[in-house]
Amino acid sequence: MNADDNSKAVKNSADLAVLNEYLQELLDGIQEDFYAVADWAYKIDPLRCISMHGITERYLSGQKADAAGYVRLMLGDLESRISMYFSRYVDEACHQIERNEKNLRQMGVLPYIPRFAALATRMEQYIQGQSRDLVDQAYTKFVSIMFVTLEKVAQIDPKSSDVFLLENYAAFQNSLYDLANVV
């Protein structure tokens, strides 16, 4: 690198610093508006967080790190907030499934088994870009909690637990078979 290239790099770095400073001044306060939109979307339908996460991630991955540092920082914070909201939703849904273990008698298909397919269908509609990982993590958590709870409920009556488990596993598989045809 010669002296001319070195001075251009320093000038570009200084220009980027000034640009990011101006962006910060220009966009000061807009972060609260972004947060308000995320809050509103979460309250209306927590599954909207999936598409918001994907859109934000797609924008972030398409931008150069140094060109709009403040914007990347702001959107990175927004993406973290959206992920936190979705995780909160997943945790609350898992808690509801776990509560079923205490309130159910062992008979028939547990209510959360067919509901999972409906939830998964809705979640698949919102996937955009990088949000696939977010949704797959949610699926893993949901399914593991569902089956742990199912096993616990089955232990209530060991004589009929095999039939109970088969009935619920079959209902789960059949509901996902329908989903696989859609996706």
VENFENLIN-V858890 format. One record per residue. N is the residue number from 1. RES is the residue in one small letter. OMEGA is omega in radians with two decimals (NA if undefined). NEAR is the number of other C-alpha atoms within 10 Angstrom. Layout:
N|RES|OMEGA|NEAR  N|RES|OMEGA|NEAR
This chain:
1|m|3.14|5  2|n|-3.07|6  3|a|3.14|8  4|d|3.11|8  5|d|-3.13|10  6|n|3.14|11  7|s|3.07|11  8|k|3.14|11  9|a|3.12|12  10|v|3.13|11  11|k|3.11|12  12|n|3.12|12  13|s|3.11|14  14|a|3.10|12  15|d|3.12|13  16|l|3.11|16  17|a|3.11|17  18|v|3.11|12  19|l|-3.13|16  20|n|3.08|18  21|e|3.11|15  22|y|3.09|13  23|l|3.14|15  24|q|3.11|17  25|e|-3.11|11  26|l|-3.04|10  27|l|-3.13|13  28|d|3.13|11  29|g|-3.11|10  30|i|-3.14|12  31|q|3.10|15  32|e|3.09|11  33|d|3.08|10  34|f|3.12|15  35|y|-3.14|16  36|a|3.10|12  37|v|3.11|13  38|a|3.11|22  39|d|-3.12|16  40|w|-3.14|12  41|a|3.13|17  42|y|-3.13|17  43|k|-3.12|12  44|i|-3.13|10  45|d|-3.10|10  46|p|3.14|19  47|l|3.06|23  48|r|3.10|20  49|c|-3.13|28  50|i|-3.11|25  51|s|3.10|21  52|m|3.11|22  53|h|-3.13|27  54|g|3.14|21  55|i|3.13|18  56|t|3.13|20  57|e|3.13|19  58|r|3.12|15  59|y|-3.12|13  60|l|-3.11|17  61|s|-3.14|12  62|g|-3.09|8  63|q|3.04|13  64|k|-3.05|10  65|a|-3.03|13  66|d|-3.02|12  67|a|-3.11|15  68|a|-3.06|18  69|g|-3.11|19  70|y|3.14|21  71|v|3.10|18  72|r|3.13|19  73|l|-3.13|13  74|m|-3.14|16  75|l|3.05|18  76|g|3.06|15  77|d|3.12|15  78|l|3.12|21  79|e|3.09|22  80|s|3.13|12  81|r|3.12|17  82|i|3.11|25  83|s|3.11|18  84|m|3.12|13  85|y|-3.12|21  86|f|3.09|22  87|s|3.10|17  88|r|3.11|13  89|y|-3.14|18  90|v|3.13|20  91|d|3.13|15  92|e|3.12|12  93|a|3.10|15  94|c|3.11|19  95|h|3.09|13  96|q|3.10|12  97|i|3.14|22  98|e|3.11|17  99|r|3.11|12  100|n|-3.09|17  101|e|-3.10|20  102|k|-3.00|11  103|n|-3.01|9  104|l|2.92|12  105|r|-3.09|13  106|q|3.04|20  107|m|3.08|16  108|g|-3.14|12  109|v|3.12|18  110|l|-3.02|23  111|p|-3.08|12  112|y|3.14|18  113|i|3.12|22  114|p|3.13|17  115|r|-3.13|13  116|f|-3.14|18  117|a|3.11|21  118|a|3.11|14  119|l|-3.13|13  120|a|3.10|15  121|t|3.12|17  122|r|-3.13|13  123|m|-3.14|19  124|e|3.14|18  125|q|-3.05|13  126|y|-3.06|19  127|i|3.06|22  128|q|3.03|17  129|g|-3.03|16  130|q|-3.09|17  131|s|3.09|23  132|r|3.14|18  133|d|3.13|12  134|l|-3.12|17  135|v|3.13|20  136|d|3.07|11  137|q|3.10|13  138|a|3.11|20  139|y|-3.13|17  140|t|-3.13|11  141|k|3.13|14  142|f|-3.05|18  143|v|3.13|15  144|s|3.10|13  145|i|-3.14|17  146|m|-3.07|20  147|f|3.05|16  148|v|3.12|14  149|t|3.11|19  150|l|3.12|25  151|e|3.13|15  152|k|3.12|14  153|v|-3.14|23  154|a|-3.12|21  155|q|3.13|15  156|i|3.14|14  157|d|-3.07|13  158|p|-3.11|12  159|k|-3.09|10  160|s|-3.07|13  161|s|-3.13|19  162|d|3.13|13  163|v|3.13|14  164|f|-3.13|23  165|l|3.13|21  166|l|3.14|12  167|e|-3.13|15  168|n|3.09|22  169|y|3.12|16  170|a|3.11|14  171|a|3.11|18  172|f|-3.12|20  173|q|-3.14|14  174|n|-3.14|14  175|s|3.12|17  176|l|3.06|19  177|y|3.09|13  178|d|3.12|12  179|l|-3.13|15  180|a|3.10|11  181|n|3.14|7  182|v|-3.08|9  183|v|NA|9
